[in-house]
Amino acid sequence: MILSFHPCFEADENRLCAGKLPDENDLARIRSADAVVLPQGCSRELYRMVSRNCARFFPDYTARFAYPGKLGQARLFLETGACHPDTQIFERFSDYAGICKINACFPTSYPFVLKMDWGGEGDNVHLIASADELEQSLGQVKAFEATGQYGFLIQQYIPSGFRSLRIVVIYRRYESYWRSHDNPGNFCASLSKGARMDRVSDPGLQEMAVQAVREFCARTHINLAGFDILFSSEERQPVPLFLEINYFFGRQGIGGSEAYYALLVEQIHRWIADQKLR
């Protein structure tokens, strides 16, 4: 029996957990299922219940919950040996202040990138080009901490020609496209902030990045996510640099929501076939 918690995938049995925690009835059905399909908005509680009580489930969100937020992703890149911009993680502002007491020249040079632990499509990401801009962003860090939101990182700035590569992974399907713009004042290349989509430029770089993401997914078991990849525009032979993992990602670049759900359903059926359940 295939059990689905995803509202857009019809299985032998469908249940919904949106807006509520899973209960004993959900647990009973999970235990009787041969495989479970999870929603993209899966809660930690539902994932824990499914992963502990059913051997087969899609998507695999182990890395998502074991390495949460931008700080967790930075740790995951480091632990798996994935190429990524040099990054320093701070759980709290006091951690940053402590380093500054030891090294008054930290950070050593501008520009660099400061990211809060949360947000997508370039939100809460700041390019820091001066001490004044750093002071302003650190003020935001302290203001967020006052509301109970903690964590930020400082990351090496990679000149990339105002573009990034998005690679969407849907089980065995990999879709890649560039997002680029011409505005030097906006270093975040996201479609939601006016970037252009380009599927055809630099196919060699796209192929290299897709292969790097395939290998990363094989190590981490991630099988539904959008990866942001950078290539340095200052290197003659640039390598793909992992920037972020987006478990909730925009669908414009893959044809919109209707096209996305068609791909998702197709790949879920392929996953079920690979489990030898049908």
C-alpha positions as CSV (number, residue, x, y, z in Angstrom):
1,M,0.0,0.0,0.0
2,I,1.3,3.4,-1.0
3,L,0.3,6.2,1.5
4,S,0.4,9.8,0.3
5,F,0.4,12.9,2.5
6,H,0.9,15.1,-0.7
7,P,-2.3,16.7,-1.8
8,C,-1.3,16.5,-5.5
9,F,-0.3,12.9,-5.6
10,E,-3.1,10.3,-5.5
11,A,-2.0,7.0,-4.0
12,D,-3.7,3.9,-2.6
13,E,-4.6,6.0,0.5
14,N,-4.3,9.8,1.0
15,R,-4.1,11.7,4.3
16,L,-3.4,15.3,5.1
17,C,-1.4,16.8,7.9
18,A,-1.5,20.4,6.9
19,G,-1.9,22.7,9.9
20,K,-1.8,19.9,12.4
21,L,0.6,17.4,14.0
22,P,0.4,13.8,12.9
23,D,-1.7,11.6,15.3
24,E,-2.1,8.0,16.3
25,N,-4.3,7.3,13.2
26,D,-1.6,8.7,11.0
27,L,1.0,6.5,12.7
28,A,-1.1,3.4,12.3
29,R,-1.4,4.0,8.5
30,I,2.3,4.8,8.2
31,R,3.2,1.5,9.9
32,S,1.0,-0.4,7.5
33,A,2.3,1.3,4.4
34,D,4.9,-0.1,2.0
35,A,6.0,3.4,1.1
36,V,5.0,7.0,2.0
37,V,4.9,10.1,-0.2
38,L,5.5,13.3,1.8
39,P,4.4,16.9,1.1
40,Q,6.9,19.5,0.3
41,G,5.8,21.4,3.4
42,C,6.5,18.4,5.5
43,S,6.9,19.2,9.2
44,R,9.7,17.8,11.4
45,E,7.2,15.8,13.4
46,L,5.6,14.1,10.3
47,Y,9.1,13.4,8.9
48,R,10.3,11.9,12.2
49,M,7.2,9.7,12.4
50,V,7.5,8.5,8.8
51,S,11.3,7.9,8.8
52,R,11.1,5.9,12.0
53,N,8.2,3.7,11.0
54,C,8.4,3.1,7.2
55,A,11.5,2.1,5.3
56,R,10.6,3.8,2.1
57,F,9.6,7.4,1.7
58,F,9.9,10.3,-0.8
59,P,11.3,12.9,-0.6
60,D,14.2,12.1,1.7
61,Y,14.4,15.1,4.0
62,T,17.1,13.7,6.3
63,A,19.6,16.4,5.4
64,R,17.0,19.2,5.5
65,F,16.2,18.5,9.2
66,A,19.7,17.4,10.3
67,Y,21.2,20.6,8.8
68,P,18.6,23.3,9.0
69,G,18.8,26.9,7.7
70,K,21.7,28.5,5.9
71,L,24.1,27.7,8.8
72,G,23.2,24.1,8.6
73,Q,23.7,24.0,4.9
74,A,27.2,25.6,5.3
75,R,28.1,22.8,7.8
76,L,26.8,20.2,5.3
77,F,28.9,21.6,2.5
78,L,31.9,21.5,4.7
79,E,31.3,18.0,6.1
80,T,30.7,16.5,2.6
81,G,33.7,18.3,1.0
82,A,31.5,20.2,-1.5
83,C,33.2,23.2,-3.0
84,H,31.7,26.4,-1.6
85,P,32.7,30.0,-0.8
86,D,34.7,30.4,2.4
87,T,32.2,30.8,5.2
88,Q,32.3,31.6,8.9
89,I,29.2,30.7,11.1
90,F,27.9,32.6,14.1
91,E,25.2,31.2,16.2
92,R,24.8,34.5,18.0
93,F,26.0,38.1,17.8
94,S,28.1,37.5,20.9
95,D,30.1,34.8,19.0
96,Y,31.0,37.4,16.4
97,A,31.9,40.0,19.0
98,G,34.2,37.5,20.7
99,I,36.1,37.0,17.5
100,C,36.4,40.7,16.9
101,K,37.9,41.1,20.4
102,I,40.7,38.7,19.4
103,N,41.1,39.9,15.9
104,A,40.2,43.5,15.5
105,C,40.8,43.2,11.7
106,F,38.0,40.6,11.2
107,P,36.6,40.5,8.6
108,T,39.9,41.2,6.8
109,S,38.6,42.7,3.6
110,Y,35.6,44.0,1.8
111,P,33.3,43.1,0.1
112,F,31.9,40.1,1.7
113,V,28.4,38.6,2.1
114,L,26.4,38.5,5.4
115,K,23.4,36.2,5.5
116,M,20.8,35.6,8.2
117,D,20.0,32.0,8.9
118,W,16.6,32.2,7.2
119,G,15.0,33.6,4.1
120,G,15.0,32.6,0.4
121,E,15.3,34.2,-3.0
122,G,17.9,36.7,-1.7
123,D,16.0,37.8,1.4
124,N,18.1,38.7,4.4
125,V,21.3,38.5,2.3
126,H,23.5,41.6,2.3
127,L,26.6,42.5,0.3
128,I,28.9,44.3,2.7
129,A,31.2,46.8,1.1
130,S,32.1,49.1,4.0
131,A,32.3,49.3,7.8
132,D,29.1,51.4,7.8
133,E,27.2,48.8,5.9
134,L,28.5,46.1,8.2
135,E,27.4,48.1,11.3
136,Q,23.9,48.5,9.8
137,S,23.6,44.8,9.0
138,L,24.9,43.8,12.5
139,G,22.2,46.1,13.9
140,Q,19.6,44.0,12.1
141,V,21.2,40.9,13.5
142,K,20.8,42.2,17.1
143,A,17.3,43.3,16.3
144,F,16.4,39.8,15.1
145,E,18.0,38.3,18.2
146,A,15.7,40.5,20.4
147,T,12.7,38.7,18.7
148,G,14.3,35.2,19.2
149,Q,15.7,34.7,15.7
150,Y,19.4,33.7,15.9
151,G,22.2,32.9,13.6
152,F,24.1,34.5,10.7
153,L,27.1,33.8,8.6
154,I,29.8,35.8,6.8
155,Q,30.8,34.5,3.5
156,Q,33.4,35.1,0.8
157,Y,32.0,37.3,-2.0
158,I,32.4,35.5,-5.4
159,P,32.3,37.8,-8.5
160,S,30.0,35.8,-10.8
161,G,29.1,38.2,-13.6
162,F,25.7,38.9,-11.9
163,R,24.4,35.4,-12.5
164,S,23.9,32.2,-10.7
165,L,22.8,28.7,-11.8
166,R,19.7,27.1,-10.4
167,I,19.6,23.3,-10.5
168,V,16.2,21.8,-9.6
169,V,16.4,18.2,-8.5
170,I,13.2,16.1,-8.7
171,Y,14.3,12.5,-8.0
172,R,16.1,11.5,-11.2
173,R,15.2,14.7,-13.1
174,Y,17.7,17.6,-13.1
175,E,16.7,21.0,-14.6
176,S,19.3,23.8,-14.8
177,Y,19.0,27.4,-15.9
178,W,21.0,30.6,-15.3
179,R,19.5,33.6,-13.6
180,S,21.2,36.9,-14.6
181,H,20.8,40.6,-14.4
182,D,22.7,43.8,-15.3
183,N,22.2,45.8,-12.1
184,P,25.4,46.2,-10.1
185,G,23.4,47.4,-7.2
186,N,21.7,44.1,-6.8
187,F,24.1,41.2,-6.5
188,C,21.3,38.6,-5.9
189,A,20.4,37.0,-9.2
190,S,16.9,35.6,-8.5
191,L,13.8,35.6,-10.8
192,S,11.7,37.1,-8.0
193,K,14.0,40.2,-8.1
194,G,13.9,40.7,-11.8
195,A,16.6,38.4,-13.1
196,R,16.4,36.9,-16.6
197,M,16.3,33.2,-17.1
198,D,18.7,31.6,-19.6
199,R,18.8,27.9,-20.3
200,V,21.3,27.7,-23.1
201,S,24.4,29.7,-22.2
202,D,27.6,27.9,-21.2
203,P,26.3,24.3,-21.5
204,G,29.7,23.0,-20.4
205,L,29.5,24.8,-17.1
206,Q,25.9,23.7,-16.6
207,E,26.9,20.1,-17.2
208,M,29.7,20.4,-14.8
209,A,27.4,21.8,-12.1
210,V,24.7,19.2,-12.7
211,Q,27.3,16.4,-12.2
212,A,28.5,18.0,-9.0
213,V,25.0,18.2,-7.7
214,R,24.3,14.6,-8.7
215,E,27.4,13.5,-6.7
216,F,26.3,15.6,-3.7
217,C,22.8,14.2,-3.8
218,A,24.2,10.7,-3.9
219,R,26.1,11.4,-0.7
220,T,23.3,13.2,1.1
221,H,20.2,11.4,-0.3
222,I,18.6,14.8,-1.2
223,N,16.1,14.1,-4.0
224,L,13.8,17.2,-4.1
225,A,15.4,20.6,-3.9
226,G,16.7,23.6,-5.8
227,F,20.4,24.2,-5.6
228,D,22.1,27.6,-6.2
229,I,25.5,27.3,-7.8
230,L,28.1,30.1,-8.5
231,F,31.0,30.2,-10.9
232,S,33.7,32.8,-10.4
233,S,33.9,35.2,-13.3
234,E,37.5,35.8,-12.4
235,E,38.8,32.3,-12.9
236,R,39.9,30.9,-16.2
237,Q,38.7,27.4,-15.2
238,P,36.0,28.0,-12.6
239,V,34.5,25.2,-10.6
240,P,30.9,25.0,-9.4
241,L,30.5,26.5,-5.9
242,F,27.6,25.4,-3.8
243,L,25.8,28.4,-2.4
244,E,22.4,27.3,-1.0
245,I,19.9,24.5,-0.9
246,N,16.2,25.5,-1.3
247,Y,13.7,22.9,-0.2
248,F,11.0,25.4,-1.2
249,F,11.8,26.9,-4.6
250,G,10.2,29.0,-7.2
251,R,8.7,27.1,-10.2
252,Q,8.9,29.8,-12.8
253,G,12.2,28.5,-14.1
254,I,10.7,25.0,-14.8
255,G,7.6,26.2,-16.5
256,G,5.3,27.2,-13.6
257,S,3.4,25.2,-11.0
258,E,1.4,23.1,-13.5
259,A,4.6,21.9,-15.2
260,Y,6.3,21.4,-11.8
261,Y,3.5,19.2,-10.5
262,A,3.5,17.1,-13.7
263,L,7.2,16.5,-13.3
264,L,6.8,15.7,-9.6
265,V,4.0,13.2,-10.2
266,E,6.0,11.6,-13.0
267,Q,9.1,11.3,-10.8
268,I,7.2,9.9,-7.8
269,H,5.8,7.2,-10.1
270,R,9.4,6.5,-11.2
271,W,10.6,6.3,-7.6
272,I,7.8,3.9,-6.8
273,A,8.8,1.7,-9.7
274,D,12.4,1.8,-8.5
275,Q,11.2,0.5,-5.1
276,K,9.7,-2.6,-6.9
277,L,6.3,-1.8,-5.4
278,R,4.3,-1.9,-8.6
